[in-house]
């Protein structure tokens, strides 16, 4: 039988596995545990009560985090002409049109957010099998298909986070780093949960958000008591 390591044993003294906790309590537990050698991410995992097979029940959107993500966000902008200058002025990491598309086709994916002008989407759609599974395909709903690329780049750099439901009706999204102040992690998490709640499809029936767990990269998932949120 595999023995628990020191960190796992420590977590077991800090919380009860089947109990639901407030955000403040969860963040306190995650920060109190023995630290590892890198700055862990703090993540949300939500299970939604929608049918992922129905196109009108897809849940996707974006939200500006009050305290950002605590990391450098690499932004690629697919555009040409005047928009290229605006993207570069906004400090996009990569800017291009067909040549950038060809680079992605060859296997290059060294970016965290993709932004596109509407006129580039016909060509960019050909990369759906590459960008889609990685959550990188630009979307009008997420604000990453736009003619105002300068604004979109600035928002992405400032901490705008996209969320998208997977095939199992789940959403996984980061809320920041464990080194953040407790209040910052709580506020970021609340901003994301509120945004996902507002994105409820009109055709969805029954309980919308079934469960929410919060975890750090190397830590366990703690169940969130969602009674403090107005969840449909």
C-alpha positions in Angstrom: 0.0 0.0 0.0 1.3 3.4 -1.0 2.1 5.6 2.0 1.1 9.3 2.1 4.0 11.8 1.8 4.5 14.5 4.4 2.5 17.1 2.4 -0.5 14.7 1.9 -0.5 13.9 5.7 -0.4 17.6 6.4 -3.4 18.3 4.2 -5.4 15.6 6.0 -5.0 17.5 9.3 -6.2 20.7 7.7 -9.5 19.7 6.2 -12.2 17.0 6.0 -12.5 15.3 2.6 -16.3 15.4 2.2 -16.9 18.7 3.9 -17.7 21.9 1.9 -15.8 25.1 2.8 -16.0 28.8 2.0 -13.6 30.3 -0.4 -11.8 32.0 2.5 -11.4 28.7 4.3 -10.1 26.9 1.2 -7.5 29.5 0.4 -6.3 29.5 4.0 -5.8 25.7 3.9 -4.0 25.8 0.5 -1.6 28.6 1.7 -1.0 27.0 5.1 0.3 23.6 3.7 4.0 22.9 3.3 5.3 24.8 0.3 6.9 23.2 -2.8 9.8 24.6 -4.8 7.7 26.6 -7.2 4.8 29.0 -7.1 1.7 26.9 -7.5 -1.4 27.9 -9.5 -4.7 27.9 -7.8 -7.5 26.5 -10.0 -11.2 26.1 -10.1 -12.9 22.9 -11.4 -16.7 23.3 -12.0 -19.1 20.6 -13.1 -22.1 22.0 -14.9 -25.7 20.7 -15.2 -25.9 21.2 -19.0 -25.8 18.9 -22.0 -22.5 19.3 -23.8 -23.9 17.6 -26.8 -26.3 20.4 -27.4 -24.8 23.4 -29.3 -27.2 25.8 -27.6 -25.9 24.8 -24.2 -22.2 25.5 -24.8 -20.8 27.6 -22.0 -18.0 30.0 -22.9 -16.9 33.5 -22.1 -14.3 35.7 -20.5 -13.8 37.8 -17.4 -11.3 40.4 -16.2 -9.6 39.2 -13.0 -9.3 42.0 -10.4 -5.8 40.9 -9.6 -4.6 39.2 -12.8 -3.0 35.8 -13.0 0.5 36.6 -11.8 2.2 35.4 -14.9 3.3 36.8 -18.2 0.7 36.2 -20.9 2.0 35.6 -24.4 -0.4 37.0 -27.0 -0.5 36.1 -30.7 -2.5 38.3 -33.0 -3.7 37.2 -36.4 -4.2 40.4 -38.4 -2.8 42.5 -41.2 -2.7 46.2 -42.3 -3.4 48.9 -39.7 -4.4 46.4 -37.1 -0.9 45.0 -37.1 0.5 48.3 -36.0 -2.1 48.6 -33.2 -1.3 45.1 -32.0 2.4 45.8 -31.9 1.8 49.1 -30.1 -0.2 47.2 -27.4 2.8 44.9 -27.0 1.4 41.7 -28.5 4.2 39.1 -28.5 3.5 37.8 -32.0 1.7 39.5 -34.9 1.1 38.2 -38.4 -1.3 37.0 -41.0 -0.8 34.0 -43.3 2.8 33.5 -42.2 1.7 33.2 -38.6 -1.0 30.7 -39.6 1.6 28.6 -41.4 3.9 28.7 -38.4 1.1 27.2 -36.2 0.4 24.6 -38.8 4.0 23.5 -38.5 3.5 22.8 -34.8 4.4 26.1 -33.2 2.2 27.0 -30.2 4.3 29.3 -28.0 1.4 31.6 -26.9 -1.3 31.6 -24.3 -4.0 33.7 -26.0 -4.9 34.1 -29.7 -6.6 37.2 -31.0 -7.9 37.6 -34.5 -9.6 40.2 -36.7 -12.8 39.1 -38.3 -11.3 39.0 -41.8 -8.7 36.5 -40.7 -11.1 34.0 -39.2 -11.9 32.2 -42.5 -8.2 31.1 -42.8 -7.8 30.7 -39.0 -10.8 28.3 -39.0 -8.5 25.8 -40.8 -6.5 25.5 -37.5 -9.6 24.4 -35.6 -8.2 20.9 -34.8 -5.0 22.5 -33.5 -6.3 25.5 -31.6 -9.7 24.2 -30.5 -8.6 21.3 -28.2 -6.1 23.7 -26.5 -8.7 26.4 -25.9 -6.8 28.8 -28.1 -9.3 29.4 -31.0 -10.4 33.0 -31.0 -14.1 33.6 -30.4 -16.4 36.7 -30.7 -18.1 35.7 -27.5 -14.8 35.8 -25.6 -13.8 39.1 -27.2 -10.9 37.6 -29.0 -12.3 38.1 -32.5 -12.4 41.9 -32.8 -11.4 44.9 -34.9 -10.0 46.6 -31.8 -7.0 44.3 -31.4 -5.1 46.9 -29.4 -7.7 46.8 -26.6 -8.0 43.0 -26.7 -4.2 42.6 -26.3 -4.1 45.0 -23.4 -7.0 43.2 -21.7 -5.3 39.8 -22.2 -2.1 41.1 -20.7 -3.9 42.7 -17.8 -5.5 39.4 -16.7 -8.5 38.7 -18.9 -9.3 35.0 -18.6 -11.3 32.8 -21.0 -13.4 29.9 -19.8 -14.9 27.1 -22.0 -16.8 24.0 -21.1 -15.3 20.7 -22.1 -17.0 17.5 -23.5 -17.8 16.4 -19.9 -19.6 19.6 -19.0 -16.6 20.7 -16.9 -14.7 24.0 -16.7 -11.2 24.2 -15.4 -9.6 27.7 -15.0 -6.8 29.3 -13.0 -7.5 32.1 -10.5 -3.9 33.1 -9.7 -0.8 32.0 -7.9 -0.5 30.6 -4.3 1.8 33.5 -3.5 -1.1 36.0 -4.0 -2.7 37.6 -0.9 -5.6 35.5 0.3 -8.1 38.3 -0.5 -6.8 38.5 -4.1 -7.3 34.8 -4.7 -10.8 35.0 -3.2 -11.8 38.0 -5.3 -10.4 36.4 -8.5 -12.3 33.2 -7.8 -15.6 35.0 -7.1 -15.2 37.0 -10.4 -14.8 33.8 -12.4 -17.7 32.0 -10.7 -20.0 35.0 -11.2 -19.1 35.2 -14.9 -19.7 31.5 -15.4 -23.0 31.8 -13.6 -24.1 34.7 -15.8 -23.2 32.6 -18.9 -25.9 30.0 -18.1 -27.6 29.0 -21.4 -31.3 29.9 -21.6 -32.1 26.3 -22.6 -30.4 24.8 -19.6 -32.8 23.1 -17.1 -32.3 22.2 -13.5 -29.3 22.9 -11.3 -26.7 24.8 -13.4 -23.5 24.6 -11.4 -23.5 21.1 -9.7 -20.1 21.4 -7.9 -17.0 23.6 -7.5 -13.7 22.4 -6.3 -10.6 24.5 -5.6 -7.1 23.2 -5.7 -3.4 24.2 -6.0 -1.1 22.5 -8.5 0.2 20.0 -6.1 -2.6 20.0 -3.6 -6.0 18.2 -3.3 -9.3 19.6 -4.4 -11.4 21.1 -1.7 -15.2 21.3 -2.2 -16.6 24.8 -2.2 -19.8 25.6 -0.3 -21.7 27.4 -3.1 -24.4 28.6 -0.8 -22.7 32.0 -0.7 -23.3 32.4 -4.4 -26.6 33.0 -6.2 -26.2 29.9 -8.3 -29.2 28.9 -10.4 
